[in-house]
Amino acid sequence: MEEIMGEILVVPFFGQGHVFPLTELCMKLSSFRFKTTLIISSDISSSLLRHPFVNVPAPLPPPPKPGNFDPQPLMLHFKQMRLGMETILTTRVKNKCATSVVCAIVDTMMLSHIEDIFTTFQVPIVGFFPCGAACLAMDYAAWKTDVEYINPGETRFLPELPSEMAMDYVDIVRRFSSEEAFGAEISRTKKKSFPTQPGDEPPWVKVTVAILVNTFVELEQPFLEYLAKQTGLPIWGVGPLLPEKYWTLTASKSILRDRDIRTNSNYYPNALETQVGKRGLIINGWAPQLLILSHSSTGGFLTHCGWSSTMEAIGQGVPLLAWPIRGDQFYNAKLIVCYLKIGHMVSSIGENIGLKRVKKDEIIQGVQRLMEDKQVHNRVKDLSENFRRGFPISSAPSLHDFKDFIMQAK
């Protein structure tokens, strides 16, 4: 039996877009003879709990279900997560475990809630970003260049980042405001989250020893290079972290069937069926997105620009109609439309996206722009060739470099 090189604790934020990439990362790290322990909530699929390459301790209580926002259940969940992790680490020390913990890979959405626990137990923290490098770079640049003070009509270029990613007043208002607050005075209240409010120092800057990003060099090289230069931290693109079967079937240009690649689950707001009534159709579980994207009849993808969906669309050569609504989605949309030029915004009226209601005619016009733009279709087809060759050729060496870094720091 091969000797275990050390144990890595892995802490995702809840939600499939956070848990699934880190599960794939656990499997890849296991091939380097690391024991990986995924610390998750009890609402995670039972198939994951039985995964042969992932060690899962007793699952912690689940997060609150979606619905009307109430911070109390959410804060209780974070408290329970903290207690669970403290118990795991305390038990290890008490039992004098032979296998040392070489690091903790922590989703950046969890950092501000638990980083002090790992610091107390002297466990190095590696930040993990389930989104892309452009989002992370924009978040960092927004802090360094004081973009929260942009005036209406002003465009702010971000030094050393591509000019296509320049920020304007509307970009900033989206970070601070809901649709009712658009046009009002921007609040200067600072909130520590990710992505951060413009002007905030990103919370991961001071507490991590390295950064792993769910992307690859061929897609986002200038953003990865910017982050490495600006932060002085080792930063690696180790993705996209999609199931191995996804890469095999994509390389063969086969139709992808979601049930063969990922677990289905039922997860939508309580009483949704009553609210929808006869006005729409509810698909029980997740829509078969991979099946749809890999079908030859699909000519475009209307998306909120979540990172996993963005990667899946690019992998199948499908152009995107971007309709971001929160968080990293706005930066992802800017990457798609302005830098990669493989899609269009759903509305040509910038301030409507994420701030006001997008009207039916705007959506129709957006679809027409996307379907008629042959250059966009050609670009995304060219970009999809990076996925046809399997897991990106730059990401595999990056994982090896990360392994060497962790062992040297051990």
C-alpha positions as a Markdown table, in Angstrom:
| # | Residue | x | y | z |
|---|---|---|---|---|
| 1 | Met | 0.0 | 0.0 | 0.0 |
| 2 | Glu | 1.4 | 3.4 | -1.0 |
| 3 | Glu | 2.3 | 5.8 | 1.8 |
| 4 | Ile | -0.2 | 8.7 | 2.2 |
| 5 | Met | 1.6 | 12.0 | 1.7 |
| 6 | Gly | -0.7 | 14.0 | 4.0 |
| 7 | Glu | -4.3 | 15.0 | 4.5 |
| 8 | Ile | -6.0 | 17.9 | 2.9 |
| 9 | Leu | -9.2 | 19.3 | 4.4 |
| 10 | Val | -11.6 | 20.7 | 1.8 |
| 11 | Val | -14.4 | 23.1 | 2.8 |
| 12 | Pro | -16.9 | 24.1 | 0.1 |
| 13 | Phe | -19.6 | 26.7 | 0.4 |
| 14 | Phe | -23.0 | 25.1 | 0.1 |
| 15 | Gly | -24.6 | 24.9 | -3.4 |
| 16 | Gln | -23.8 | 22.6 | -6.3 |
| 17 | Gly | -21.7 | 25.1 | -8.1 |
| 18 | His | -19.3 | 25.1 | -5.1 |
| 19 | Val | -19.5 | 21.5 | -3.9 |
| 20 | Phe | -19.1 | 19.7 | -7.3 |
| 21 | Pro | -15.9 | 21.4 | -8.4 |
| 22 | Leu | -14.2 | 20.8 | -5.1 |
| 23 | Thr | -15.3 | 17.1 | -5.3 |
| 24 | Glu | -13.6 | 16.8 | -8.6 |
| 25 | Leu | -10.5 | 18.5 | -7.1 |
| 26 | Cys | -10.5 | 16.0 | -4.3 |
| 27 | Met | -10.4 | 13.2 | -6.8 |
| 28 | Lys | -7.5 | 14.7 | -8.7 |
| 29 | Leu | -5.5 | 15.3 | -5.4 |
| 30 | Ser | -6.2 | 11.8 | -4.3 |
| 31 | Ser | -4.2 | 10.6 | -7.4 |
| 32 | Phe | -1.1 | 12.3 | -5.8 |
| 33 | Arg | -1.6 | 10.1 | -2.7 |
| 34 | Phe | -3.2 | 12.8 | -0.6 |
| 35 | Lys | -6.0 | 11.9 | 1.7 |
| 36 | Thr | -8.8 | 14.4 | 1.0 |
| 37 | Thr | -11.5 | 15.1 | 3.6 |
| 38 | Leu | -14.5 | 17.0 | 2.2 |
| 39 | Ile | -16.4 | 18.8 | 5.0 |
| 40 | Ile | -20.0 | 19.2 | 3.8 |
| 41 | Ser | -23.6 | 19.7 | 4.9 |
| 42 | Ser | -26.0 | 16.8 | 5.3 |
| 43 | Asp | -28.1 | 17.9 | 2.3 |
| 44 | Ile | -25.5 | 16.7 | -0.1 |
| 45 | Ser | -26.3 | 13.8 | -2.4 |
| 46 | Ser | -25.8 | 10.4 | -0.8 |
| 47 | Ser | -23.9 | 9.3 | -3.9 |
| 48 | Leu | -21.2 | 11.8 | -3.0 |
| 49 | Leu | -21.0 | 10.5 | 0.6 |
| 50 | Arg | -20.1 | 7.1 | -0.9 |
| 51 | His | -17.5 | 8.3 | -3.3 |
| 52 | Pro | -14.4 | 6.1 | -3.2 |
| 53 | Phe | -11.9 | 8.9 | -3.6 |
| 54 | Val | -13.4 | 11.3 | -1.1 |
| 55 | Asn | -13.4 | 10.9 | 2.7 |
| 56 | Val | -16.4 | 12.6 | 4.3 |
| 57 | Pro | -16.7 | 12.9 | 8.1 |
| 58 | Ala | -20.1 | 12.9 | 9.7 |
| 59 | Pro | -22.0 | 15.5 | 7.7 |
| 60 | Leu | -22.9 | 18.7 | 9.3 |
| 61 | Pro | -26.5 | 20.2 | 9.5 |
| 62 | Pro | -27.8 | 21.5 | 6.2 |
| 63 | Pro | -28.1 | 25.2 | 5.3 |
| 64 | Pro | -31.5 | 26.9 | 5.2 |
| 65 | Lys | -33.7 | 26.3 | 2.2 |
| 66 | Pro | -34.1 | 29.2 | -0.3 |
| 67 | Gly | -37.0 | 31.6 | 0.2 |
| 68 | Asn | -37.5 | 34.9 | 2.0 |
| 69 | Phe | -34.1 | 35.9 | 3.3 |
| 70 | Asp | -33.6 | 35.5 | 7.0 |
| 71 | Pro | -30.0 | 35.8 | 8.2 |
| 72 | Gln | -30.6 | 34.0 | 11.5 |
| 73 | Pro | -30.8 | 30.4 | 10.0 |
| 74 | Leu | -27.8 | 31.2 | 7.8 |
| 75 | Met | -25.7 | 32.4 | 10.7 |
| 76 | Leu | -26.8 | 29.4 | 12.8 |
| 77 | His | -25.6 | 27.2 | 9.9 |
| 78 | Phe | -22.2 | 28.9 | 9.9 |
| 79 | Lys | -21.9 | 28.5 | 13.6 |
| 80 | Gln | -22.7 | 24.7 | 13.3 |
| 81 | Met | -20.1 | 24.4 | 10.5 |
| 82 | Arg | -17.5 | 26.1 | 12.8 |
| 83 | Leu | -18.3 | 23.8 | 15.7 |
| 84 | Gly | -18.0 | 20.8 | 13.4 |
| 85 | Met | -14.6 | 21.8 | 12.1 |
| 86 | Glu | -13.3 | 22.6 | 15.5 |
| 87 | Thr | -14.4 | 19.1 | 16.6 |
| 88 | Ile | -12.6 | 17.5 | 13.7 |
| 89 | Leu | -9.4 | 19.3 | 14.3 |
| 90 | Thr | -9.5 | 18.9 | 18.1 |
| 91 | Thr | -10.1 | 15.2 | 17.8 |
| 92 | Arg | -7.2 | 14.8 | 15.4 |
| 93 | Val | -4.9 | 16.5 | 18.0 |
| 94 | Lys | -6.3 | 14.5 | 20.9 |
| 95 | Asn | -5.9 | 11.2 | 19.0 |
| 96 | Lys | -2.4 | 12.1 | 17.7 |
| 97 | Cys | -3.3 | 11.2 | 14.1 |
| 98 | Ala | -0.3 | 9.9 | 12.2 |
| 99 | Thr | -1.3 | 11.6 | 9.0 |
| 100 | Ser | -0.6 | 15.3 | 9.2 |
| 101 | Val | -2.9 | 18.0 | 7.7 |
| 102 | Val | -0.8 | 19.7 | 5.1 |
| 103 | Cys | -3.4 | 22.4 | 4.2 |
| 104 | Ala | -7.0 | 23.3 | 4.1 |
| 105 | Ile | -8.5 | 24.2 | 0.8 |
| 106 | Val | -11.3 | 26.7 | 1.6 |
| 107 | Asp | -14.0 | 28.1 | -0.8 |
| 108 | Thr | -13.6 | 31.9 | -0.6 |
| 109 | Met | -17.2 | 32.3 | 0.3 |
| 110 | Met | -16.4 | 30.4 | 3.6 |
| 111 | Leu | -13.1 | 32.2 | 4.4 |
| 112 | Ser | -14.4 | 35.0 | 6.6 |
| 113 | His | -16.5 | 32.5 | 8.7 |
| 114 | Ile | -13.8 | 29.9 | 9.5 |
| 115 | Glu | -10.3 | 31.1 | 8.6 |
| 116 | Asp | -9.5 | 31.8 | 12.3 |
| 117 | Ile | -10.1 | 28.1 | 13.2 |
| 118 | Phe | -7.4 | 26.9 | 10.8 |
| 119 | Thr | -5.1 | 29.7 | 11.9 |
| 120 | Thr | -5.5 | 28.6 | 15.5 |
| 121 | Phe | -4.6 | 25.0 | 14.6 |
| 122 | Gln | -1.7 | 26.2 | 12.4 |
| 123 | Val | -3.2 | 24.8 | 9.2 |
| 124 | Pro | -2.1 | 26.7 | 6.1 |
| 125 | Ile | -5.1 | 28.0 | 4.1 |
| 126 | Val | -5.3 | 27.7 | 0.3 |
| 127 | Gly | -8.1 | 29.7 | -1.2 |
| 128 | Phe | -10.3 | 28.1 | -3.8 |
| 129 | Phe | -12.4 | 30.1 | -6.3 |
| 130 | Pro | -15.1 | 28.1 | -8.1 |
| 131 | Cys | -15.5 | 31.0 | -10.5 |
| 132 | Gly | -13.0 | 32.3 | -13.1 |
| 133 | Ala | -9.8 | 34.4 | -12.9 |
| 134 | Ala | -11.4 | 37.4 | -14.5 |
| 135 | Cys | -13.9 | 37.7 | -11.6 |
| 136 | Leu | -11.1 | 37.4 | -9.1 |
| 137 | Ala | -8.8 | 39.9 | -10.9 |
| 138 | Met | -11.7 | 42.4 | -11.2 |
| 139 | Asp | -12.4 | 42.1 | -7.5 |
| 140 | Tyr | -8.8 | 42.8 | -6.6 |
| 141 | Ala | -8.4 | 45.6 | -9.1 |
| 142 | Ala | -11.6 | 47.3 | -7.9 |
| 143 | Trp | -10.0 | 47.5 | -4.5 |
| 144 | Lys | -6.7 | 48.7 | -5.7 |
| 145 | Thr | -8.0 | 51.5 | -7.9 |
| 146 | Asp | -10.8 | 52.9 | -5.7 |
| 147 | Val | -13.5 | 52.3 | -8.3 |
| 148 | Glu | -16.3 | 52.9 | -5.9 |
| 149 | Tyr | -15.8 | 56.6 | -6.6 |
| 150 | Ile | -16.5 | 56.5 | -10.3 |
| 151 | Asn | -18.9 | 59.2 | -11.4 |
| 152 | Pro | -21.9 | 58.8 | -13.8 |
| 153 | Gly | -20.6 | 58.7 | -17.4 |
| 154 | Glu | -17.0 | 57.9 | -16.3 |
| 155 | Thr | -15.1 | 54.8 | -17.4 |
| 156 | Arg | -12.2 | 53.6 | -15.3 |
| 157 | Phe | -9.5 | 51.5 | -17.0 |
| 158 | Leu | -7.9 | 49.0 | -14.6 |
| 159 | Pro | -4.1 | 49.1 | -14.8 |
| 160 | Glu | -2.5 | 46.0 | -16.3 |
| 161 | Leu | -5.9 | 44.4 | -17.1 |
| 162 | Pro | -7.3 | 44.2 | -20.7 |
| 163 | Ser | -8.9 | 47.5 | -21.7 |
| 164 | Glu | -12.1 | 45.6 | -22.6 |
| 165 | Met | -12.7 | 45.0 | -18.9 |
| 166 | Ala | -12.8 | 48.7 | -18.0 |
| 167 | Met | -15.5 | 49.5 | -15.4 |
| 168 | Asp | -18.2 | 52.2 | -15.5 |
| 169 | Tyr | -20.6 | 53.8 | -13.1 |
| 170 | Val | -23.3 | 51.1 | -13.8 |
| 171 | Asp | -20.9 | 48.3 | -13.0 |
| 172 | Ile | -20.3 | 49.9 | -9.5 |
| 173 | Val | -24.0 | 50.6 | -8.8 |
| 174 | Arg | -24.8 | 47.0 | -9.4 |
| 175 | Arg | -22.4 | 46.0 | -6.7 |
| 176 | Phe | -24.1 | 48.3 | -4.1 |
| 177 | Ser | -27.7 | 48.5 | -5.2 |
| 178 | Ser | -30.9 | 46.6 | -5.8 |
| 179 | Glu | -33.2 | 47.6 | -8.5 |
| 180 | Glu | -35.1 | 50.0 | -6.2 |
| 181 | Ala | -31.9 | 51.8 | -5.3 |
| 182 | Phe | -30.6 | 52.5 | -8.8 |
| 183 | Gly | -29.8 | 56.1 | -9.2 |
| 184 | Ala | -29.7 | 56.8 | -5.5 |
| 185 | Glu | -26.6 | 57.8 | -3.6 |
| 186 | Ile | -24.2 | 54.8 | -3.3 |
| 187 | Ser | -24.0 | 53.5 | 0.2 |
| 188 | Arg | -20.4 | 53.4 | 1.7 |
| 189 | Thr | -21.2 | 50.5 | 4.0 |
| 190 | Lys | -18.5 | 47.9 | 3.7 |
| 191 | Lys | -19.5 | 44.2 | 3.6 |
| 192 | Lys | -16.9 | 41.4 | 3.6 |
| 193 | Ser | -18.0 | 38.9 | 1.0 |
| 194 | Phe | -17.0 | 37.6 | -2.4 |
| 195 | Pro | -17.1 | 39.3 | -4.7 |
| 196 | Thr | -16.5 | 42.2 | -2.4 |
| 197 | Gln | -18.1 | 45.6 | -2.5 |
| 198 | Pro | -16.0 | 48.0 | -4.6 |
| 199 | Gly | -13.3 | 49.5 | -2.5 |
| 200 | Asp | -13.1 | 46.7 | 0.0 |
| 201 | Glu | -9.9 | 44.7 | 0.4 |
| 202 | Pro | -10.7 | 41.1 | -0.7 |
| 203 | Pro | -10.7 | 39.0 | 2.4 |
| 204 | Trp | -8.5 | 36.3 | 0.9 |
| 205 | Val | -5.5 | 38.5 | 0.4 |
| 206 | Lys | -4.0 | 38.2 | 3.8 |
| 207 | Val | -5.1 | 34.8 | 5.0 |
| 208 | Thr | -4.1 | 32.5 | 2.2 |
| 209 | Val | -0.8 | 31.0 | 1.2 |
| 210 | Ala | -1.9 | 30.1 | -2.3 |
| 211 | Ile | -4.9 | 30.3 | -4.6 |
| 212 | Leu | -6.5 | 27.7 | -6.8 |
| 213 | Val | -8.9 | 29.0 | -9.5 |
| 214 | Asn | -11.5 | 26.9 | -11.4 |
| 215 | Thr | -10.2 | 28.0 | -14.9 |
| 216 | Phe | -7.3 | 27.3 | -17.3 |
| 217 | Val | -4.5 | 29.4 | -18.8 |
| 218 | Glu | -5.7 | 29.1 | -22.4 |
| 219 | Leu | -8.9 | 30.9 | -21.5 |
| 220 | Glu | -7.8 | 33.5 | -18.9 |
| 221 | Gln | -4.1 | 33.9 | -19.0 |
| 222 | Pro | -3.9 | 37.7 | -18.6 |
| 223 | Phe | -6.0 | 37.5 | -15.5 |
| 224 | Leu | -4.0 | 34.7 | -13.9 |
| 225 | Glu | -0.8 | 36.6 | -14.6 |
| 226 | Tyr | -2.2 | 39.8 | -13.2 |
| 227 | Leu | -3.2 | 38.1 | -10.0 |
| 228 | Ala | 0.2 | 36.4 | -9.5 |
| 229 | Lys | 2.0 | 39.7 | -10.1 |
| 230 | Gln | -0.2 | 41.9 | -8.0 |
| 231 | Thr | -0.6 | 39.6 | -4.9 |
| 232 | Gly | 2.7 | 37.8 | -4.9 |
| 233 | Leu | 0.8 | 34.6 | -4.1 |
| 234 | Pro | 1.2 | 31.3 | -6.0 |
| 235 | Ile | -1.9 | 31.2 | -8.2 |
| 236 | Trp | -2.8 | 28.2 | -10.4 |
| 237 | Gly | -5.7 | 27.6 | -12.9 |
| 238 | Val | -6.7 | 24.0 | -12.1 |
| 239 | Gly | -9.9 | 23.7 | -14.0 |
| 240 | Pro | -12.5 | 23.6 | -15.3 |
| 241 | Leu | -13.2 | 21.0 | -12.7 |
| 242 | Leu | -15.9 | 19.0 | -14.5 |
| 243 | Pro | -16.5 | 15.2 | -14.2 |
| 244 | Glu | -14.0 | 13.0 | -16.1 |
| 245 | Lys | -16.9 | 11.6 | -18.1 |
| 246 | Tyr | -17.7 | 15.1 | -19.3 |
| 247 | Trp | -14.2 | 15.3 | -20.9 |
| 248 | Thr | -14.4 | 11.9 | -22.4 |
| 249 | Leu | -17.8 | 12.5 | -24.1 |
| 250 | Thr | -16.9 | 16.0 | -25.2 |
| 251 | Ala | -13.7 | 14.8 | -26.8 |
| 252 | Ser | -15.8 | 12.2 | -28.8 |
| 253 | Lys | -18.4 | 14.9 | -29.7 |
| 254 | Ser | -21.1 | 12.7 | -28.2 |
| 255 | Ile | -24.5 | 13.9 | -27.0 |
| 256 | Leu | -24.1 | 14.5 | -23.2 |
| 257 | Arg | -26.8 | 13.0 | -20.9 |
| 258 | Asp | -26.9 | 14.8 | -17.5 |
| 259 | Arg | -27.8 | 11.6 | -15.6 |
| 260 | Asp | -24.6 | 9.9 | -16.8 |
| 261 | Ile | -22.4 | 12.8 | -15.6 |
| 262 | Arg | -23.8 | 14.4 | -12.5 |
| 263 | Thr | -26.4 | 13.7 | -9.7 |
| 264 | Asn | -29.9 | 15.1 | -10.1 |
| 265 | Ser | -31.6 | 16.7 | -7.1 |
| 266 | Asn | -34.7 | 18.5 | -6.1 |
| 267 | Tyr | -33.9 | 22.0 | -4.9 |
| 268 | Tyr | -36.2 | 25.0 | -5.5 |
| 269 | Pro | -38.0 | 27.5 | -3.2 |
| 270 | Asn | -40.8 | 26.3 | -1.1 |
| 271 | Ala | -44.3 | 26.7 | -2.5 |
| 272 | Leu | -42.9 | 27.4 | -6.0 |
| 273 | Glu | -45.5 | 25.2 | -7.6 |
| 274 | Thr | -48.3 | 27.2 | -6.0 |
| 275 | Gln | -46.8 | 30.5 | -7.1 |
| 276 | Val | -46.3 | 29.4 | -10.7 |
| 277 | Gly | -49.7 | 27.8 | -11.0 |
| 278 | Lys | -50.6 | 27.2 | -14.7 |
| 279 | Arg | -48.3 | 30.0 | -15.9 |
| 280 | Gly | -45.3 | 27.9 | -16.5 |
| 281 | Leu | -43.6 | 24.5 | -16.4 |
| 282 | Ile | -41.5 | 23.3 | -13.5 |
| 283 | Ile | -39.0 | 20.6 | -14.3 |
| 284 | Asn | -38.6 | 18.2 | -11.4 |
| 285 | Gly | -34.9 | 18.5 | -10.5 |
| 286 | Trp | -32.4 | 20.2 | -12.8 |
| 287 | Ala | -33.1 | 20.8 | -16.5 |
| 288 | Pro | -31.0 | 18.5 | -18.7 |
| 289 | Gln | -28.6 | 21.4 | -19.5 |
| 290 | Leu | -25.8 | 19.3 | -20.9 |
| 291 | Leu | -28.1 | 17.4 | -23.1 |
| 292 | Ile | -29.5 | 20.6 | -24.5 |
| 293 | Leu | -26.1 | 22.3 | -24.9 |
| 294 | Ser | -24.6 | 19.3 | -26.7 |
| 295 | His | -27.5 | 19.0 | -29.2 |
| 296 | Ser | -26.7 | 20.2 | -32.7 |
| 297 | Ser | -29.9 | 22.2 | -32.9 |
| 298 | Thr | -28.9 | 24.5 | -30.0 |
| 299 | Gly | -27.8 | 27.9 | -31.4 |
| 300 | Gly | -27.5 | 29.9 | -28.3 |
| 301 | Phe | -27.8 | 29.8 | -24.5 |
| 302 | Leu | -29.6 | 32.4 | -22.4 |
| 303 | Thr | -27.8 | 32.3 | -19.1 |
| 304 | His | -27.2 | 34.1 | -15.8 |
| 305 | Cys | -23.5 | 33.4 | -16.4 |
| 306 | Gly | -22.8 | 31.1 | -13.5 |
| 307 | Trp | -19.3 | 29.8 | -14.0 |
| 308 | Ser | -20.1 | 26.1 | -14.4 |
| 309 | Ser | -22.8 | 26.8 | -17.0 |
| 310 | Thr | -20.5 | 29.2 | -18.8 |
| 311 | Met | -17.8 | 26.5 | -19.0 |
| 312 | Glu | -20.3 | 23.9 | -20.2 |
| 313 | Ala | -21.6 | 26.2 | -23.0 |
| 314 | Ile | -18.1 | 27.1 | -24.2 |
| 315 | Gly | -17.1 | 23.4 | -24.1 |
| 316 | Gln | -20.0 | 22.6 | -26.5 |
| 317 | Gly | -19.3 | 25.6 | -28.7 |
| 318 | Val | -22.6 | 27.4 | -27.9 |
| 319 | Pro | -22.6 | 31.3 | -27.8 |
| 320 | Leu | -24.1 | 33.0 | -24.8 |
| 321 | Leu | -26.8 | 35.5 | -24.2 |
| 322 | Ala | -25.8 | 37.0 | -20.9 |
| 323 | Trp | -28.4 | 38.0 | -18.2 |
| 324 | Pro | -26.4 | 38.3 | -15.0 |
| 325 | Ile | -28.3 | 38.9 | -11.7 |
| 326 | Arg | -25.8 | 38.7 | -8.8 |
| 327 | Gly | -22.4 | 38.0 | -7.5 |
| 328 | Asp | -19.7 | 36.9 | -9.9 |
| 329 | Gln | -22.1 | 36.7 | -12.8 |
| 330 | Phe | -21.6 | 40.4 | -13.8 |
| 331 | Tyr | -17.9 | 39.9 | -14.1 |
| 332 | Asn | -18.4 | 36.6 | -16.0 |
| 333 | Ala | -20.7 | 38.4 | -18.4 |
| 334 | Lys | -18.2 | 41.1 | -19.0 |
| 335 | Leu | -15.6 | 38.4 | -19.8 |
| 336 | Ile | -17.9 | 36.7 | -22.2 |
| 337 | Val | -19.2 | 39.7 | -24.0 |
| 338 | Cys | -16.3 | 42.2 | -23.9 |
| 339 | Tyr | -13.1 | 40.2 | -23.7 |
| 340 | Leu | -13.8 | 36.7 | -25.2 |
| 341 | Lys | -16.5 | 38.2 | -27.5 |
| 342 | Ile | -18.4 | 34.9 | -27.6 |
| 343 | Gly | -21.8 | 36.4 | -26.6 |
| 344 | His | -24.1 | 39.4 | -26.2 |
| 345 | Met | -25.9 | 41.0 | -23.3 |
| 346 | Val | -29.6 | 40.2 | -23.1 |
| 347 | Ser | -30.3 | 43.9 | -23.3 |
| 348 | Ser | -28.5 | 46.7 | -25.1 |
| 349 | Ile | -29.6 | 49.1 | -22.3 |
| 350 | Gly | -26.8 | 48.5 | -19.8 |
| 351 | Glu | -28.5 | 49.8 | -16.7 |
| 352 | Asn | -31.5 | 47.5 | -17.1 |
| 353 | Ile | -29.3 | 44.4 | -16.5 |
| 354 | Gly | -29.3 | 43.6 | -12.8 |
| 355 | Leu | -30.9 | 46.9 | -11.9 |
| 356 | Lys | -34.2 | 47.3 | -13.7 |
| 357 | Arg | -36.6 | 45.0 | -15.4 |
| 358 | Val | -35.5 | 43.7 | -18.8 |
| 359 | Lys | -38.5 | 44.0 | -21.1 |
| 360 | Lys | -39.8 | 41.4 | -23.6 |
| 361 | Asp | -38.7 | 43.4 | -26.7 |
| 362 | Glu | -35.2 | 43.7 | -25.3 |
| 363 | Ile | -34.9 | 39.9 | -25.0 |
| 364 | Ile | -36.2 | 39.4 | -28.5 |
| 365 | Gln | -33.7 | 41.9 | -29.9 |
| 366 | Gly | -30.9 | 40.2 | -27.8 |
| 367 | Val | -31.7 | 36.8 | -29.3 |
| 368 | Gln | -31.7 | 38.2 | -32.8 |
| 369 | Arg | -28.3 | 39.9 | -32.2 |
| 370 | Leu | -26.8 | 36.6 | -30.9 |
| 371 | Met | -28.2 | 34.4 | -33.7 |
| 372 | Glu | -27.2 | 36.8 | -36.5 |
| 373 | Asp | -23.6 | 37.3 | -35.2 |
| 374 | Lys | -21.6 | 34.8 | -37.1 |
| 375 | Gln | -18.3 | 36.0 | -35.7 |
| 376 | Val | -19.5 | 35.2 | -32.1 |
| 377 | His | -20.5 | 31.7 | -33.3 |
| 378 | Asn | -17.2 | 31.1 | -34.9 |
| 379 | Arg | -15.2 | 32.4 | -31.9 |
| 380 | Val | -16.9 | 30.1 | -29.4 |
| 381 | Lys | -16.5 | 27.1 | -31.8 |
| 382 | Asp | -12.8 | 27.8 | -31.9 |
| 383 | Leu | -12.6 | 28.2 | -28.2 |
| 384 | Ser | -14.4 | 24.9 | -27.7 |
| 385 | Glu | -11.5 | 23.0 | -29.3 |
| 386 | Asn | -9.7 | 23.4 | -25.9 |
| 387 | Phe | -12.3 | 21.1 | -24.4 |
| 388 | Arg | -12.2 | 18.6 | -27.2 |
| 389 | Arg | -8.7 | 17.5 | -26.2 |
| 390 | Gly | -9.8 | 16.6 | -22.7 |
| 391 | Phe | -8.8 | 18.2 | -19.4 |
| 392 | Pro | -6.8 | 21.3 | -20.3 |
| 393 | Ile | -3.1 | 20.7 | -20.9 |
| 394 | Ser | -2.1 | 23.7 | -18.7 |
| 395 | Ser | -4.2 | 22.6 | -15.7 |
| 396 | Ala | -2.6 | 19.2 | -15.2 |
| 397 | Pro | 0.9 | 20.6 | -14.7 |
| 398 | Ser | -0.6 | 23.3 | -12.4 |
| 399 | Leu | -1.9 | 20.6 | -10.1 |
| 400 | His | 1.5 | 19.1 | -10.0 |
| 401 | Asp | 3.0 | 22.5 | -9.2 |
| 402 | Phe | 0.5 | 22.9 | -6.4 |
| 403 | Lys | 1.4 | 19.4 | -5.0 |
| 404 | Asp | 5.1 | 20.3 | -5.0 |
| 405 | Phe | 4.4 | 23.7 | -3.3 |
| 406 | Ile | 2.4 | 22.1 | -0.5 |
| 407 | Met | 5.0 | 19.4 | 0.2 |
| 408 | Gln | 7.8 | 21.9 | 0.3 |
| 409 | Ala | 5.8 | 24.0 | 2.8 |
| 410 | Lys | 5.0 | 21.0 | 4.9 |
